[in-house]
Amino acid sequence: MEGCKSARQHLETKIRQLEERAHELAGVLFSLSVPAEVASVLYTHLKLPVPTGCNKGKQHPSTDKQALDALMYGYYL
């Protein structure tokens, strides 16, 4: 049980650090757990291109793995 508690604390610390870094890079506070907020930061605030096929009738462009991979690796078409 102690090992699980220790691992949980380590993961919570790491998540907090990653969230702080994301906020620093974006220049705004947002929730990484809310796809609409992530989409707003990526596509509106940072003005990144929306990858083709990632805007299929949703309220906001996709932030799924395929869309994020497209942004990361620079393939938008």
KEROVEX-928489 format. One record per residue (C-alpha): z, x, y. Coordinates in pm, whole numbers. Example, Ala and Ser with C-alpha at 12.3 -4.5 7.8 and 13.67 -1.06 7.14 Angstrom:
<recs>
REC      up    east   north
REC     780    1230    -450
REC     714    1367    -106
</recs>
This chain:
<recs>
REC      up    east   north
REC       0       0       0
REC      78     285     239
REC    -269     428     180
REC    -425      96     278
REC    -214      75     595
REC    -307     430     689
REC    -678     364     629
REC    -659      45     834
REC    -497     227    1127
REC    -759     500    1107
REC   -1043     245    1106
REC    -892      46    1394
REC    -863     365    1599
REC   -1222     461    1520
REC   -1352     113    1609
REC   -1163     124    1940
REC   -1315     467    2018
REC   -1666     344    1935
REC   -1621      33    2152
REC   -1501     248    2443
REC   -1804     476    2401
REC   -2042     177    2393
REC   -1887      42    2715
REC   -1914     384    2876
REC   -2281     420    2781
REC   -2370      67    2889
REC   -2167      78    3208
REC   -2027    -270    3142
REC   -1761    -428    2926
REC   -1881    -654    2646
REC   -1780    -759    2298
REC   -1956    -579    2016
REC   -1870    -871    1789
REC   -2065   -1127    1997
REC   -2440   -1095    1934
REC   -2531   -1278    2258
REC   -2332   -1025    2462
REC   -2486    -731    2277
REC   -2833    -878    2336
REC   -2758    -927    2704
REC   -2649    -565    2742
REC   -2944    -423    2546
REC   -3227    -637    2675
REC   -3112    -753    3019
REC   -2871    -493    3153
REC   -3029    -182    2994
REC   -3379    -337    3001
REC   -3470    -212    2652
REC   -3789    -362    2508
REC   -3745    -650    2267
REC   -3892    -540    1932
REC   -4182    -756    1814
REC   -4070   -1038    1587
REC   -3710   -1027    1708
REC   -3726   -1327    1940
REC   -3815   -1606    1697
REC   -3682   -1922    1865
REC   -3329   -1793    1912
REC   -3119   -1831    2224
REC   -3139   -1453    2266
REC   -3339   -1168    2113
REC   -3210   -1047    1780
REC   -2946    -781    1738
REC   -2980    -766    1361
REC   -3026    -440    1170
REC   -3404    -458    1188
REC   -3401    -499    1567
REC   -3143    -225    1619
REC   -3336      11    1389
REC   -3651     -60    1589
REC   -3469      31    1910
REC   -3309     340    1760
REC   -3628     478    1610
REC   -3856     369    1894
REC   -4089     138    1706
REC   -4127    -181    1903
REC   -4453    -320    1768
</recs>
